[in-house]
Amino acid sequence: MYCVLKPLLAQASNKPSLNPFHFFLLVLSSVLIAAAGYVINDYFDLNIDRINKPDRLIVQKIISRRYAIAWHFFLSIAGIAIGFYLDFTTHVTLLGFSNLACASLLFLYSVSLKKKLLSGNILISLLTAWTVLVVTWCEARFFFSANFSVSRMLRFTIMYAGFAFVTSLIREAIKDMEDVDGDRRYGCKTMPIVWGINASKIYTAVWMSILGIAVLLLQIYVLQFRWWFTALYCLVFIFIPLVNVFIKLFKAQTSKDFHSLSSMIKFIMLTGILSMIFFRFYY
């Protein structure tokens, strides 16, 4: 919103559909729905988590299962209600229904899709990408504006949504390898259980290679505009850490190894998204 969309809108003398308070509500609704997803996931994964992460249990250790369900519904309803509130008070449309769809899909993921091959991973990755796409969706009324560069806005949006999607796919695959013991005991059909650890590593490495090549090509492209600091930042904080994860992936054997890789991917997700700060300076 503040690094890409607002500068582009300002160039066309347009104001965003969401003022700072409404944008805060948009962020809050996404956070509430994501939190609800975590709660219901912990609720249904209690037995699996007792094996995979017994020291990090929350349900039944900090809150009871009954309160977990209550928190799930409260957080979901709050996030959905905020979406409908923004629909009625701003130029945004269908945000309430999209929040309802996200909450429903997260529930479906926890109940069923998480235990199936690839479908759960793809769903979570799509929802991760949606947290980027939804911000642009809120400015959809400018898509047909004659004095506004829609193509540039969509190009940046797709770039960061794609980054969020691919990094999430990578992390979900690594998490499946981390949790393979508990998942196998309770009948899950995740990638490392169905394909094996080695095939799962190759699948993950392919996506990492695609991401790494895309990052390199993008930096070669921006260098023609003399964006030196952007290229240096992406090299140091995205590409090199990605290569490090790639190397360590094939050496990883234990749950602890895969957990460390998952944390490194989260770091790359953060630094990748933060790279949009440079657009604030160059545009």
N, C-alpha and C positions, 0 to 999 in steps of 0.2 A: 504493500500500500504506500509506504512512505519513501521507498527507494526507487520504485519503478512506476507505479500507476499515477501517483500524484504529480511527479515531474512531467509525465507524458500528457496528463490532462491539463496541467498548467500551460504547456506549450500551445494548447488549443483553446486557452481561456475558459476552461471548464472546471467546475468544482466536483469533487467525488460525491457519489450518492450518499456516502456515510460520513457524518461528521466524527470527530474524535470519540465522542461518547458512544455513538452507534457502532463505530469500529471496535471499540472495547467490548461491546455486547456481542459482536460477531465472534471475536476471539474467545470470549467467555463461553459462548454456546458450544463452540468446537471443543474447548477444554472439558466442559461438563459431560458432553457425549463421549469423549475419549475416556474420561474417568469412569463413566458408567460401564463402558466396554471392559476396562480393566477389572472392575469389581465383579461383573458377571463371569468373566473369564476365570478369575481366581475361585469363584464359587463352584463352577463346574470342573475345574482342574484340581480340586483339593487333594484327591488321592494321588494324582500324578505328581503334584508339587511336593507331596510328602517324600517322594523319592528323589525328584530332580533338584529341589531347593528347600530342604527341611528347615534351614536356618533363616529363610526369608518368607515364611508363611505369615499371612495376615488373617485370612478367614479361619475362624475357630481359635486362633492364637491371640489376636487383638480384638476382633469383632466376631460375633456369632454368625452362623449362616443365615439366620432369620434377619438380622440387621443388614447383612450384605445384600440380600434381596431388596430390602427397603431402601437402602442407599442407591442401588441400581435404578429403581423406578424413580426415585426422587431426582437424581442427577439427569436421567434421560428426559423426564418430563420438563425439568427446568430448561435444559438445552433446547428442546423442541419448542417450548413456549416462547423463549427468546427469539427463535427464528420467526415464528408467526408475528410476534410483536414488531420485528423489523420489517416484515412484509407490509404491515398495516401503517407504519409510521415513516417509511422511507420509500424510495423508488425501487427498492429491491423486490423481486418477485420469486415465489416458490421456495424461499429459503426454509420456511417452516416444514414444508413437505420433504425437502432434501435432508433436513436434520432428522426428520422422522424415519426416512429411508436409511440413513447412516446408523441410527440407533437400532433399527430392526435388523440390519445386516450384521452389526456387531453381536447382537444376541444370537442370530443364526450361526455366526462363526463359532461362538463359544459352545453352542449346543451340538453342532454337527460338523461344519466345514473344517474346523481346525484339525480334526482327526483324519481328514481325507487328503489324498495326494494332490498337491499344487493348488487346489481350489481355494483353500484357506489363505495360502501365501499370496495368491493373486488378489484376493479380495482385500486383504489388509494393505497391500501395496497400492491398490486403486484408491482406497480411503485415505491413505497418506497423501497421495497425489491430489486428492480432492481438497485437502486443507490449503493447497496453493490455488487450485482452480476456483474455489469458492470466492476468493477475494476478487478475482477478475469477473466472475459471474455477477457480483454485486454491482459492477459497472456496465452491465450488459446494455443499458439504455443508450450508451454512447457508440455501440457497434455500428449504427447506421448514420452516425454523425458525419457530415461532409468534411468538416474541418479537423478531424481527429484521425490519427494514424492507428487504425485498428490492427493492421498487420503487424506493426511493431509491438503493440501490447500483447497480441496473441503469441507472437514469436517468443517474447521473454517468458510469458506464462507457460507455454508448452515446454520450454527449455527447463525451467525450474520444476514444473510438475513431473516431467520425464525423469529428471534427476532424483526427485523424491521417490518415484515409482521404482526405479532400478535399484537404488540403494536400499529401499525397503525389501525388495525381492531378495537381495543378497543377504540382508540381515535375517530375514525370516528363514532362509535356508540354513544359515549358520546356527540359528536358535534351534531348529529341528535336530541338527546334529548334536547340539549341546544337550538336548532333552531326550535323546533316543532311548535311554534305559527305561524311564518312567512311561514314555509313550508306548513302547513295545509291550510292557507288562499289561497295559490297559487297552490293548487292541487297536491302537491308532495305526493309520496307514500313511504316515508321513514319508517324505522322500527318502531319508536314509534307511527307513525300515523296508520300503518297497524296492528301492534301487540299490541300496547299500551306501556306505560312507564314501567310498572312492568315487562312485558315479555322482554322488551329491557334491563332492568337492569339484569335480570337473564342471558340473552344471553351474556352480557358484563362480568358478574361475572364468567361465565363458562370459557371464554377465559383468564380472569385474573387468575383463579385457575390453568389452564393448564400452563400458563407462570410461575406462582409462583412455582409450583411443578418442572418444568423443571429447573428453576434457582437453587432451593435447591439441586436437584439431581446432577446437574453439579458441585456445590460446594463440595458436598460429594465426588464426583469423583476426583476433583483436590487436595483435602486434602491429598490423598495418595502420592502425589508428594511434599507435604509440601509447597503448595502455600498459606501460611497463609494470606498474605496481600490481595491476590486476593479474597479469601473467605470472609475476613472481609469487603473489599470494596463492594462486591456484596450484602452482607447481609445488610450493612448500607445504601447504596445508590441505591439499586434496590429492594431487597425483602421487607424491612421495608416500604419504600414509597409505594410499590404496595399494601401491606396489609392495609396501611392507606387509599389509594384510595378505596379499596374494602369495608372497613367499612363505609366510607363517601358516597359511591355510593347509598346505600340503604336509607340513610338519606336525600339525595339530593331531592329537590322539585322545586326550582326555576331555571331560566336560569342562574342566577349568580352562583348558586351552581355547575351546570354542567360546566360552564366556568372555575371555579376554578379547578375542576377535570381534565378537558382537559389540563390545564396548568401543573398540576402535572404529567400527563402522558407524556407530552413533556419533562419534567425534567427526567423522567425515561428512555425515549428514548435516551436522551443525555448521561446520566451516563452509560447506558447499552452499547452504542457504544464505549464510552471512555474506557470501561473496557479492550478493546483489547491492551491498552498501556502496560498491564502487560505481554503480550506475547513477547514484545520487550525485557523485562528483563529476562524472563525465557527460551527463545529459543535462 
